């Protein structure tokens, strides 16, 4: 094994290995900047969506209609199965 390490020691390292650390650190910094920008963009999209919903909800106010209470003891509906199957 010592002989193999001596053989490897005779060869010169490629010049691109010297800049490898700088390229990796640069790529990590770019990724950090992109993730921060994506977070800001998502926050902006959420605020625009929320604002659009508020504007759309307040621009076209519809009349409020109270729903009739559902009760099993109330009058029978015209479309109830018991009335549809009745042979009148």
C-alpha positions as CSV (number, residue, x, y, z in Angstrom):
1,X,0.0,0.0,0.0
2,X,2.9,2.3,0.7
3,X,4.2,1.7,-2.8
4,X,0.8,2.7,-4.3
5,X,0.7,5.9,-2.3
6,X,4.2,6.7,-3.6
7,X,3.0,6.2,-7.1
8,X,0.1,8.5,-6.6
9,X,2.4,11.1,-5.0
10,X,4.4,11.3,-8.2
11,X,1.4,12.6,-10.3
12,X,0.5,16.3,-10.3
13,X,-3.0,17.2,-9.1
14,X,-5.3,18.7,-11.8
15,X,-5.5,22.5,-11.5
16,X,-9.3,22.3,-11.4
17,X,-9.1,20.7,-7.9
18,X,-7.6,23.9,-6.5
19,X,-10.8,25.8,-7.4
20,X,-13.2,23.1,-6.3
21,X,-13.8,24.5,-2.8
22,X,-14.5,27.9,-4.2
23,X,-17.0,26.6,-6.7
24,X,-18.8,24.6,-4.1
25,X,-19.0,27.5,-1.7
26,X,-20.2,29.7,-4.5
27,X,-22.9,27.2,-5.5
28,X,-24.1,26.9,-1.8
29,X,-24.3,30.7,-1.6
30,X,-26.3,30.9,-4.8
31,X,-28.7,28.2,-3.5
32,X,-29.2,30.2,-0.3
33,X,-30.0,33.3,-2.2
34,X,-32.5,31.5,-4.4
35,X,-34.2,29.9,-1.4
36,X,-34.6,33.3,0.2
37,X,-36.0,34.8,-3.0
38,X,-38.5,31.9,-3.3
39,X,-39.6,32.5,0.3
40,X,-40.2,36.2,-0.4
41,X,-42.0,35.3,-3.7
42,X,-44.3,32.8,-1.9
43,X,-45.2,35.5,0.8
44,X,-46.0,38.0,-2.0
45,X,-48.2,35.4,-3.7
46,X,-50.0,34.7,-0.5
47,X,-50.7,38.4,0.1
48,X,-51.9,39.0,-3.5
49,X,-54.2,36.0,-3.2
50,X,-55.5,37.1,0.1
51,X,-56.0,40.7,-1.2
52,X,-57.8,39.4,-4.3
53,X,-60.1,37.4,-2.2
54,X,-61.0,40.3,0.0
55,X,-61.6,42.6,-3.0
56,X,-63.7,39.9,-4.8
57,X,-65.7,39.3,-1.6
58,X,-66.4,42.9,-0.9
59,X,-66.9,44.1,-4.5
60,X,-70.0,41.9,-5.2
61,X,-71.9,41.6,-1.9
62,X,-74.8,39.3,-2.3
63,X,-77.9,39.4,-0.2
64,X,-77.8,37.3,3.0
65,X,-80.5,34.6,3.0
66,X,-81.2,32.6,6.1
67,X,-81.3,28.9,5.4
68,X,-84.4,27.0,6.5
69,X,-83.7,24.7,9.5
70,X,-83.6,21.0,8.6
71,X,-85.9,19.1,10.9
72,X,-87.2,15.5,10.7
73,X,-90.5,16.8,12.1
74,X,-90.9,19.6,9.6
75,X,-93.1,19.5,6.5
76,X,-92.2,16.9,3.9
77,X,-90.3,18.0,0.9
78,X,-91.8,17.6,-2.6
79,X,-88.7,15.7,-3.7
80,X,-88.6,13.3,-0.7
81,X,-88.4,9.7,-1.7
82,X,-91.7,8.9,0.1
83,X,-93.5,11.5,-2.0
84,X,-91.9,10.5,-5.3
85,X,-92.8,6.9,-4.9
86,X,-96.4,7.7,-3.9
87,X,-98.9,6.7,-6.5
88,X,-101.1,9.8,-6.5
